[in-house]
Amino acid sequence: SLPTHPFSQDLREPYKSSTLQPNVFETCRWVKNRGRREQMERERKRDTYAHMH
C-alpha cells in the first residue's frame, strides 16, 4: 500500500504555508485600511459636530 500519511503531510504543509502568508498580509492591509477609514469617519463626524455648534 502507499505511504499515505507522509505524502499527505508533505502535500498539506506547502499548501498551508502558501495560503497562510498572503492571508496574513491581506488581513494586515485590511485592518490598516479599516483603521484609517474609522479615523476618517471620526474626523468627519467631529467636523460636522463643530459646524453644528
C-alpha distance matrix in Angstrom:
0.0 3.8 6.6 8.4 11.3 12.9 12.4 14.2 16.6 17.5 18.0 20.1 22.3 24.1 24.4 26.0 28.4 29.3 30.2 31.9 34.3 36.1 36.3 38.1 40.5 41.0 41.8 44.2 46.0 46.2 47.6 50.1 51.2 51.6 53.7 55.9 56.3 57.3 59.7 61.3 61.6 63.3 65.7 66.5 67.2 69.4 71.2 72.0 73.0 75.3 76.9 77.4 79.5
3.8 0.0 3.8 5.5 8.8 9.8 8.8 10.9 13.3 13.9 14.4 16.7 18.9 20.5 20.9 22.7 24.9 25.7 26.7 28.5 30.7 32.6 32.9 34.7 37.0 37.7 38.6 40.8 42.6 43.0 44.4 46.8 47.9 48.4 50.5 52.6 53.1 54.2 56.6 58.1 58.5 60.2 62.5 63.4 64.2 66.3 68.1 69.0 70.0 72.3 73.8 74.5 76.6
6.6 3.8 0.0 3.8 5.7 6.3 6.6 8.9 10.5 11.4 12.7 14.6 16.3 18.3 19.1 20.5 22.5 23.8 25.0 26.3 28.5 30.7 31.0 32.4 34.9 35.8 36.5 38.6 40.6 41.1 42.3 44.7 46.0 46.5 48.3 50.6 51.2 52.2 54.5 56.1 56.6 58.2 60.5 61.6 62.4 64.3 66.2 67.2 68.1 70.3 72.0 72.7 74.6
8.4 5.5 3.8 0.0 3.8 5.9 5.2 5.9 8.4 9.9 10.3 11.9 14.2 16.3 16.4 17.7 20.2 21.4 22.1 23.6 26.1 28.1 28.1 29.8 32.3 32.9 33.6 35.9 37.8 38.1 39.3 41.9 43.1 43.4 45.4 47.7 48.2 49.1 51.5 53.1 53.5 55.1 57.5 58.4 59.1 61.2 63.1 64.0 64.9 67.1 68.8 69.4 71.4
11.3 8.8 5.7 3.8 0.0 3.9 5.4 5.3 6.1 8.6 9.8 10.4 12.2 15.0 15.4 16.0 18.3 20.1 20.9 21.8 24.4 26.7 26.5 27.8 30.6 31.4 31.8 33.9 36.1 36.4 37.4 39.9 41.4 41.6 43.4 45.8 46.5 47.2 49.5 51.3 51.7 53.1 55.6 56.7 57.3 59.2 61.3 62.3 63.0 65.2 67.0 67.6 69.5
12.9 9.8 6.3 5.9 3.9 0.0 3.8 5.5 4.9 6.0 8.5 9.8 10.5 13.0 14.3 15.2 16.8 18.6 20.0 20.9 22.9 25.5 25.8 26.8 29.3 30.6 31.1 32.9 35.2 35.9 36.8 39.1 40.7 41.2 42.8 45.1 46.1 46.9 49.0 50.8 51.5 52.9 55.1 56.4 57.2 59.0 60.9 62.1 63.0 65.0 66.8 67.6 69.4
12.4 8.8 6.6 5.2 5.4 3.8 0.0 3.8 5.3 5.1 6.1 8.6 10.1 11.8 12.6 14.3 16.2 17.2 18.6 20.1 22.1 24.3 24.8 26.3 28.5 29.5 30.4 32.4 34.3 34.9 36.3 38.5 39.8 40.5 42.4 44.4 45.2 46.3 48.5 50.1 50.7 52.4 54.5 55.6 56.6 58.5 60.2 61.4 62.4 64.4 66.1 66.9 68.9
14.2 10.9 8.9 5.9 5.3 5.5 3.8 0.0 3.8 5.4 4.9 6.0 8.6 10.7 10.6 11.9 14.4 15.6 16.3 17.8 20.2 22.2 22.2 23.9 26.4 27.1 27.8 30.0 32.0 32.3 33.6 36.0 37.2 37.7 39.6 41.8 42.4 43.4 45.7 47.3 47.8 49.5 51.8 52.8 53.6 55.6 57.4 58.4 59.4 61.5 63.2 63.9 65.9
16.6 13.3 10.5 8.4 6.1 4.9 5.3 3.8 0.0 3.8 5.4 5.1 6.2 9.2 10.0 10.4 12.4 14.3 15.4 16.1 18.4 20.9 21.0 22.1 24.7 25.8 26.3 28.2 30.5 31.0 32.0 34.3 35.9 36.4 38.0 40.3 41.2 42.1 44.2 46.0 46.6 48.0 50.3 51.6 52.3 54.1 56.1 57.3 58.1 60.1 61.9 62.7 64.5
17.5 13.9 11.4 9.9 8.6 6.0 5.1 5.4 3.8 0.0 3.8 5.5 5.5 7.1 8.9 10.3 11.4 12.8 14.7 15.8 17.5 19.9 20.6 21.8 23.9 25.3 26.2 27.9 29.9 30.8 32.1 34.1 35.6 36.4 38.1 40.1 41.1 42.3 44.2 45.9 46.8 48.3 50.3 51.6 52.6 54.4 56.1 57.4 58.4 60.3 62.0 63.1 64.9
18.0 14.4 12.7 10.3 9.8 8.5 6.1 4.9 5.4 3.8 0.0 3.8 5.7 6.4 6.6 8.9 10.8 11.3 12.6 14.5 16.4 18.3 18.9 20.7 22.7 23.5 24.7 26.7 28.4 29.1 30.6 32.8 33.9 34.7 36.7 38.6 39.3 40.6 42.8 44.2 45.0 46.7 48.8 49.8 50.9 52.8 54.5 55.6 56.7 58.7 60.3 61.2 63.3
20.1 16.7 14.6 11.9 10.4 9.8 8.6 6.0 5.1 5.5 3.8 0.0 3.8 5.9 5.1 5.9 8.6 9.9 10.5 11.8 14.3 16.4 16.4 18.0 20.5 21.2 21.9 24.1 26.0 26.5 27.8 30.1 31.4 31.9 33.8 36.0 36.7 37.7 40.0 41.6 42.2 43.8 46.0 47.1 48.0 49.9 51.7 52.8 53.8 55.8 57.5 58.4 60.3
22.3 18.9 16.3 14.2 12.2 10.5 10.1 8.6 6.2 5.5 5.7 3.8 0.0 3.8 5.4 5.2 6.3 8.5 10.0 10.5 12.4 15.1 15.5 16.4 18.8 20.2 20.9 22.6 24.7 25.6 26.7 28.7 30.3 31.1 32.7 34.8 35.9 36.9 38.8 40.6 41.5 42.9 44.9 46.3 47.3 49.0 50.8 52.1 53.1 54.9 56.7 57.8 59.5
24.1 20.5 18.3 16.3 15.0 13.0 11.8 10.7 9.2 7.1 6.4 5.9 3.8 0.0 3.8 5.5 5.2 5.8 8.4 9.7 10.7 13.0 14.2 15.4 17.1 18.6 19.9 21.4 23.1 24.3 25.8 27.5 28.9 30.1 31.8 33.5 34.6 36.1 37.9 39.3 40.5 42.1 43.9 45.1 46.4 48.1 49.7 51.1 52.3 54.0 55.6 56.9 58.7
24.4 20.9 19.1 16.4 15.4 14.3 12.6 10.6 10.0 8.9 6.6 5.1 5.4 3.8 0.0 3.8 5.6 5.2 6.0 8.3 10.3 11.8 12.4 14.4 16.3 17.0 18.3 20.4 21.9 22.6 24.3 26.3 27.4 28.3 30.3 32.1 32.8 34.3 36.4 37.7 38.6 40.4 42.3 43.3 44.5 46.4 48.0 49.2 50.4 52.3 53.8 54.9 56.9
26.0 22.7 20.5 17.7 16.0 15.2 14.3 11.9 10.4 10.3 8.9 5.9 5.2 5.5 3.8 0.0 3.8 5.6 5.3 5.9 8.7 10.8 10.6 12.1 14.6 15.5 16.1 18.2 20.2 20.7 22.0 24.2 25.6 26.2 28.0 30.1 31.0 32.1 34.2 35.8 36.6 38.1 40.2 41.4 42.4 44.2 46.0 47.2 48.2 50.1 51.8 52.8 54.7
28.4 24.9 22.5 20.2 18.3 16.8 16.2 14.4 12.4 11.4 10.8 8.6 6.3 5.2 5.6 3.8 0.0 3.8 5.5 5.0 6.1 9.1 9.8 10.5 12.6 14.2 15.2 16.5 18.6 19.8 20.9 22.7 24.4 25.4 26.9 28.8 30.0 31.3 33.0 34.7 35.8 37.3 39.1 40.5 41.7 43.3 45.0 46.5 47.5 49.2 50.9 52.2 53.9
29.3 25.7 23.8 21.4 20.1 18.6 17.2 15.6 14.3 12.8 11.3 9.9 8.5 5.8 5.2 5.6 3.8 0.0 3.8 5.5 5.7 7.2 8.9 10.5 11.7 12.9 14.8 16.3 17.6 18.8 20.6 22.2 23.3 24.7 26.6 28.0 29.1 30.8 32.5 33.8 35.0 36.8 38.5 39.6 41.1 42.8 44.2 45.6 47.0 48.6 50.1 51.4 53.4
30.2 26.7 25.0 22.1 20.9 20.0 18.6 16.3 15.4 14.7 12.6 10.5 10.0 8.4 6.0 5.3 5.5 3.8 0.0 3.8 5.8 6.2 6.4 9.0 10.7 10.9 12.4 14.7 16.0 16.5 18.4 20.4 21.3 22.3 24.4 26.1 26.8 28.3 30.4 31.7 32.6 34.5 36.3 37.3 38.6 40.5 42.0 43.2 44.5 46.3 47.8 48.9 51.0
31.9 28.5 26.3 23.6 21.8 20.9 20.1 17.8 16.1 15.8 14.5 11.8 10.5 9.7 8.3 5.9 5.0 5.5 3.8 0.0 3.8 5.8 5.1 6.2 8.8 9.8 10.4 12.3 14.3 15.1 16.3 18.3 19.8 20.6 22.3 24.3 25.3 26.5 28.4 30.1 31.0 32.6 34.5 35.8 36.9 38.6 40.3 41.7 42.7 44.5 46.2 47.4 49.2
34.3 30.7 28.5 26.1 24.4 22.9 22.1 20.2 18.4 17.5 16.4 14.3 12.4 10.7 10.3 8.7 6.1 5.7 5.8 3.8 0.0 3.8 5.3 5.3 6.5 8.6 10.0 10.9 12.6 14.2 15.6 16.9 18.5 20.0 21.4 23.0 24.4 25.9 27.4 28.9 30.3 31.8 33.4 34.8 36.3 37.8 39.3 40.9 42.1 43.6 45.3 46.7 48.5
36.1 32.6 30.7 28.1 26.7 25.5 24.3 22.2 20.9 19.9 18.3 16.4 15.1 13.0 11.8 10.8 9.1 7.2 6.2 5.8 3.8 0.0 3.8 5.4 5.1 5.9 8.5 9.8 10.5 11.9 14.0 15.3 16.2 17.9 19.8 21.0 22.1 23.9 25.6 26.7 28.1 30.0 31.4 32.5 34.2 35.8 37.1 38.6 40.1 41.6 43.1 44.5 46.5
36.3 32.9 31.0 28.1 26.5 25.8 24.8 22.2 21.0 20.6 18.9 16.4 15.5 14.2 12.4 10.6 9.8 8.9 6.4 5.1 5.3 3.8 0.0 3.8 5.4 4.9 6.0 8.5 9.8 10.2 12.0 14.1 15.0 16.0 18.0 19.8 20.5 22.0 24.0 25.4 26.3 28.1 29.9 31.0 32.3 34.1 35.6 36.9 38.2 40.0 41.5 42.7 44.6
38.1 34.7 32.4 29.8 27.8 26.8 26.3 23.9 22.1 21.8 20.7 18.0 16.4 15.4 14.4 12.1 10.5 10.5 9.0 6.2 5.3 5.4 3.8 0.0 3.8 5.4 5.1 6.1 8.6 9.8 10.5 12.3 14.2 15.1 16.4 18.4 19.8 20.9 22.5 24.3 25.5 26.8 28.6 30.1 31.4 32.8 34.5 36.1 37.1 38.7 40.5 41.8 43.5
40.5 37.0 34.9 32.3 30.6 29.3 28.5 26.4 24.7 23.9 22.7 20.5 18.8 17.1 16.3 14.6 12.6 11.7 10.7 8.8 6.5 5.1 5.4 3.8 0.0 3.8 5.4 5.1 6.2 8.5 9.9 10.6 12.2 14.1 15.4 16.6 18.2 19.9 21.2 22.6 24.2 25.7 27.1 28.6 30.2 31.6 32.9 34.7 36.0 37.3 39.0 40.5 42.3
41.0 37.7 35.8 32.9 31.4 30.6 29.5 27.1 25.8 25.3 23.5 21.2 20.2 18.6 17.0 15.5 14.2 12.9 10.9 9.8 8.6 5.9 4.9 5.4 3.8 0.0 3.8 5.5 5.2 6.0 8.6 9.9 10.5 12.0 14.1 15.3 16.2 18.1 19.9 20.9 22.2 24.1 25.6 26.7 28.3 30.0 31.3 32.7 34.2 35.8 37.2 38.6 40.6
41.8 38.6 36.5 33.6 31.8 31.1 30.4 27.8 26.3 26.2 24.7 21.9 20.9 19.9 18.3 16.1 15.2 14.8 12.4 10.4 10.0 8.5 6.0 5.1 5.4 3.8 0.0 3.8 5.5 5.0 6.0 8.5 9.7 10.2 12.0 14.1 15.0 16.1 18.1 19.7 20.6 22.2 24.1 25.4 26.5 28.2 29.9 31.3 32.3 34.1 35.8 37.0 38.8
44.2 40.8 38.6 35.9 33.9 32.9 32.4 30.0 28.2 27.9 26.7 24.1 22.6 21.4 20.4 18.2 16.5 16.3 14.7 12.3 10.9 9.8 8.5 6.1 5.1 5.5 3.8 0.0 3.8 5.5 5.2 6.2 8.6 9.9 10.6 12.4 14.2 15.4 16.6 18.4 19.9 21.1 22.7 24.4 25.8 27.0 28.6 30.4 31.4 32.8 34.7 36.1 37.7
46.0 42.6 40.6 37.8 36.1 35.2 34.3 32.0 30.5 29.9 28.4 26.0 24.7 23.1 21.9 20.2 18.6 17.6 16.0 14.3 12.6 10.5 9.8 8.6 6.2 5.2 5.5 3.8 0.0 3.8 5.5 5.1 6.1 8.5 9.9 10.6 12.2 14.2 15.3 16.5 18.2 19.9 21.1 22.4 24.3 25.7 26.8 28.6 30.0 31.3 32.9 34.5 36.3
46.2 43.0 41.1 38.1 36.4 35.9 34.9 32.3 31.0 30.8 29.1 26.5 25.6 24.3 22.6 20.7 19.8 18.8 16.5 15.1 14.2 11.9 10.2 9.8 8.5 6.0 5.0 5.5 3.8 0.0 3.8 5.4 5.1 6.0 8.5 9.8 10.3 12.1 14.1 15.2 16.2 18.2 19.8 20.8 22.3 24.1 25.5 26.8 28.2 29.9 31.3 32.6 34.6
47.6 44.4 42.3 39.3 37.4 36.8 36.3 33.6 32.0 32.1 30.6 27.8 26.7 25.8 24.3 22.0 20.9 20.6 18.4 16.3 15.6 14.0 12.0 10.5 9.9 8.6 6.0 5.2 5.5 3.8 0.0 3.8 5.4 5.0 6.1 8.6 9.7 10.4 12.2 14.2 15.1 16.3 18.3 19.8 20.9 22.3 24.2 25.7 26.6 28.3 30.1 31.3 33.0
50.1 46.8 44.7 41.9 39.9 39.1 38.5 36.0 34.3 34.1 32.8 30.1 28.7 27.5 26.3 24.2 22.7 22.2 20.4 18.3 16.9 15.3 14.1 12.3 10.6 9.9 8.5 6.2 5.1 5.4 3.8 0.0 3.8 5.4 5.1 6.2 8.6 9.9 10.6 12.4 14.3 15.4 16.6 18.4 20.0 21.1 22.5 24.5 25.6 26.8 28.6 30.2 31.8
51.2 47.9 46.0 43.1 41.4 40.7 39.8 37.2 35.9 35.6 33.9 31.4 30.3 28.9 27.4 25.6 24.4 23.3 21.3 19.8 18.5 16.2 15.0 14.2 12.2 10.5 9.7 8.6 6.1 5.1 5.4 3.8 0.0 3.8 5.4 5.1 6.1 8.6 9.8 10.5 12.2 14.2 15.3 16.4 18.3 19.8 20.9 22.6 24.1 25.5 26.9 28.5 30.4
51.6 48.4 46.5 43.4 41.6 41.2 40.5 37.7 36.4 36.4 34.7 31.9 31.1 30.1 28.3 26.2 25.4 24.7 22.3 20.6 20.0 17.9 16.0 15.1 14.1 12.0 10.2 9.9 8.5 6.0 5.0 5.4 3.8 0.0 3.8 5.4 5.0 6.1 8.5 9.8 10.4 12.2 14.2 15.2 16.3 18.2 19.8 21.0 22.2 24.0 25.6 26.8 28.7
53.7 50.5 48.3 45.4 43.4 42.8 42.4 39.6 38.0 38.1 36.7 33.8 32.7 31.8 30.3 28.0 26.9 26.6 24.4 22.3 21.4 19.8 18.0 16.4 15.4 14.1 12.0 10.6 9.9 8.5 6.1 5.1 5.4 3.8 0.0 3.8 5.4 5.1 6.2 8.6 9.8 10.5 12.3 14.2 15.3 16.4 18.3 20.1 20.8 22.3 24.3 25.6 27.1
55.9 52.6 50.6 47.7 45.8 45.1 44.4 41.8 40.3 40.1 38.6 36.0 34.8 33.5 32.1 30.1 28.8 28.0 26.1 24.3 23.0 21.0 19.8 18.4 16.6 15.3 14.1 12.4 10.6 9.8 8.6 6.2 5.1 5.4 3.8 0.0 3.8 5.5 5.0 6.2 8.6 9.8 10.5 12.3 14.2 15.2 16.4 18.4 19.7 20.8 22.5 24.2 25.9
56.3 53.1 51.2 48.2 46.5 46.1 45.2 42.4 41.2 41.1 39.3 36.7 35.9 34.6 32.8 31.0 30.0 29.1 26.8 25.3 24.4 22.1 20.5 19.8 18.2 16.2 15.0 14.2 12.2 10.3 9.7 8.6 6.1 5.0 5.4 3.8 0.0 3.8 5.4 5.1 6.2 8.6 9.9 10.5 12.3 14.1 15.2 16.6 18.1 19.7 21.0 22.5 24.5
57.3 54.2 52.2 49.1 47.2 46.9 46.3 43.4 42.1 42.3 40.6 37.7 36.9 36.1 34.3 32.1 31.3 30.8 28.3 26.5 25.9 23.9 22.0 20.9 19.9 18.1 16.1 15.4 14.2 12.1 10.4 9.9 8.6 6.1 5.1 5.5 3.8 0.0 3.8 5.4 5.0 6.1 8.6 9.8 10.5 12.2 14.1 15.4 16.2 18.1 19.9 20.9 22.7
59.7 56.6 54.5 51.5 49.5 49.0 48.5 45.7 44.2 44.2 42.8 40.0 38.8 37.9 36.4 34.2 33.0 32.5 30.4 28.4 27.4 25.6 24.0 22.5 21.2 19.9 18.1 16.6 15.3 14.1 12.2 10.6 9.8 8.5 6.2 5.0 5.4 3.8 0.0 3.8 5.4 5.0 6.2 8.6 9.8 10.5 12.2 14.3 15.1 16.2 18.3 19.8 21.2
61.3 58.1 56.1 53.1 51.3 50.8 50.1 47.3 46.0 45.9 44.2 41.6 40.6 39.3 37.7 35.8 34.7 33.8 31.7 30.1 28.9 26.7 25.4 24.3 22.6 20.9 19.7 18.4 16.5 15.2 14.2 12.4 10.5 9.8 8.6 6.2 5.1 5.4 3.8 0.0 3.8 5.4 5.1 6.1 8.5 9.7 10.4 12.3 14.0 15.1 16.4 18.2 20.1
61.6 58.5 56.6 53.5 51.7 51.5 50.7 47.8 46.6 46.8 45.0 42.2 41.5 40.5 38.6 36.6 35.8 35.0 32.6 31.0 30.3 28.1 26.3 25.5 24.2 22.2 20.6 19.9 18.2 16.2 15.1 14.3 12.2 10.4 9.8 8.6 6.2 5.0 5.4 3.8 0.0 3.8 5.5 5.1 6.1 8.5 9.8 10.7 12.1 14.1 15.3 16.4 18.6
63.3 60.2 58.2 55.1 53.1 52.9 52.4 49.5 48.0 48.3 46.7 43.8 42.9 42.1 40.4 38.1 37.3 36.8 34.5 32.6 31.8 30.0 28.1 26.8 25.7 24.1 22.2 21.1 19.9 18.2 16.3 15.4 14.2 12.2 10.5 9.8 8.6 6.1 5.0 5.4 3.8 0.0 3.8 5.5 5.1 6.1 8.6 10.0 10.3 12.1 14.2 15.2 16.7
65.7 62.5 60.5 57.5 55.6 55.1 54.5 51.8 50.3 50.3 48.8 46.0 44.9 43.9 42.3 40.2 39.1 38.5 36.3 34.5 33.4 31.4 29.9 28.6 27.1 25.6 24.1 22.7 21.1 19.8 18.3 16.6 15.3 14.2 12.3 10.5 9.9 8.6 6.2 5.1 5.5 3.8 0.0 3.8 5.4 5.0 6.1 8.7 9.6 10.3 12.2 14.1 15.5
66.5 63.4 61.6 58.4 56.7 56.4 55.6 52.8 51.6 51.6 49.8 47.1 46.3 45.1 43.3 41.4 40.5 39.6 37.3 35.8 34.8 32.5 31.0 30.1 28.6 26.7 25.4 24.4 22.4 20.8 19.8 18.4 16.4 15.2 14.2 12.3 10.5 9.8 8.6 6.1 5.1 5.5 3.8 0.0 3.8 5.4 5.0 6.3 8.4 9.7 10.5 12.2 14.5
67.2 64.2 62.4 59.1 57.3 57.2 56.6 53.6 52.3 52.6 50.9 48.0 47.3 46.4 44.5 42.4 41.7 41.1 38.6 36.9 36.3 34.2 32.3 31.4 30.2 28.3 26.5 25.8 24.3 22.3 20.9 20.0 18.3 16.3 15.3 14.2 12.3 10.5 9.8 8.5 6.1 5.1 5.4 3.8 0.0 3.8 5.4 5.2 6.0 8.5 9.8 10.5 12.5
69.4 66.3 64.3 61.2 59.2 59.0 58.5 55.6 54.1 54.4 52.8 49.9 49.0 48.1 46.4 44.2 43.3 42.8 40.5 38.6 37.8 35.8 34.1 32.8 31.6 30.0 28.2 27.0 25.7 24.1 22.3 21.1 19.8 18.2 16.4 15.2 14.1 12.2 10.5 9.7 8.5 6.1 5.0 5.4 3.8 0.0 3.8 5.6 4.9 6.0 8.5 9.7 10.8
71.2 68.1 66.2 63.1 61.3 60.9 60.2 57.4 56.1 56.1 54.5 51.7 50.8 49.7 48.0 46.0 45.0 44.2 42.0 40.3 39.3 37.1 35.6 34.5 32.9 31.3 29.9 28.6 26.8 25.5 24.2 22.5 20.9 19.8 18.3 16.4 15.2 14.1 12.2 10.4 9.8 8.6 6.1 5.0 5.4 3.8 0.0 3.8 5.3 5.1 6.1 8.5 10.2
72.0 69.0 67.2 64.0 62.3 62.1 61.4 58.4 57.3 57.4 55.6 52.8 52.1 51.1 49.2 47.2 46.5 45.6 43.2 41.7 40.9 38.6 36.9 36.1 34.7 32.7 31.3 30.4 28.6 26.8 25.7 24.5 22.6 21.0 20.1 18.4 16.6 15.4 14.3 12.3 10.7 10.0 8.7 6.3 5.2 5.6 3.8 0.0 3.8 5.4 5.0 6.1 8.8
73.0 70.0 68.1 64.9 63.0 63.0 62.4 59.4 58.1 58.4 56.7 53.8 53.1 52.3 50.4 48.2 47.5 47.0 44.5 42.7 42.1 40.1 38.2 37.1 36.0 34.2 32.3 31.4 30.0 28.2 26.6 25.6 24.1 22.2 20.8 19.7 18.1 16.2 15.1 14.0 12.1 10.3 9.6 8.4 6.0 4.9 5.3 3.8 0.0 3.8 5.4 5.1 6.6
75.3 72.3 70.3 67.1 65.2 65.0 64.4 61.5 60.1 60.3 58.7 55.8 54.9 54.0 52.3 50.1 49.2 48.6 46.3 44.5 43.6 41.6 40.0 38.7 37.3 35.8 34.1 32.8 31.3 29.9 28.3 26.8 25.5 24.0 22.3 20.8 19.7 18.1 16.2 15.1 14.1 12.1 10.3 9.7 8.5 6.0 5.1 5.4 3.8 0.0 3.8 5.4 5.5
76.9 73.8 72.0 68.8 67.0 66.8 66.1 63.2 61.9 62.0 60.3 57.5 56.7 55.6 53.8 51.8 50.9 50.1 47.8 46.2 45.3 43.1 41.5 40.5 39.0 37.2 35.8 34.7 32.9 31.3 30.1 28.6 26.9 25.6 24.3 22.5 21.0 19.9 18.3 16.4 15.3 14.2 12.2 10.5 9.8 8.5 6.1 5.0 5.4 3.8 0.0 3.8 5.5
77.4 74.5 72.7 69.4 67.6 67.6 66.9 63.9 62.7 63.1 61.2 58.4 57.8 56.9 54.9 52.8 52.2 51.4 48.9 47.4 46.7 44.5 42.7 41.8 40.5 38.6 37.0 36.1 34.5 32.6 31.3 30.2 28.5 26.8 25.6 24.2 22.5 20.9 19.8 18.2 16.4 15.2 14.1 12.2 10.5 9.7 8.5 6.1 5.1 5.4 3.8 0.0 3.8
79.5 76.6 74.6 71.4 69.5 69.4 68.9 65.9 64.5 64.9 63.3 60.3 59.5 58.7 56.9 54.7 53.9 53.4 51.0 49.2 48.5 46.5 44.6 43.5 42.3 40.6 38.8 37.7 36.3 34.6 33.0 31.8 30.4 28.7 27.1 25.9 24.5 22.7 21.2 20.1 18.6 16.7 15.5 14.5 12.5 10.8 10.2 8.8 6.6 5.5 5.5 3.8 0.0
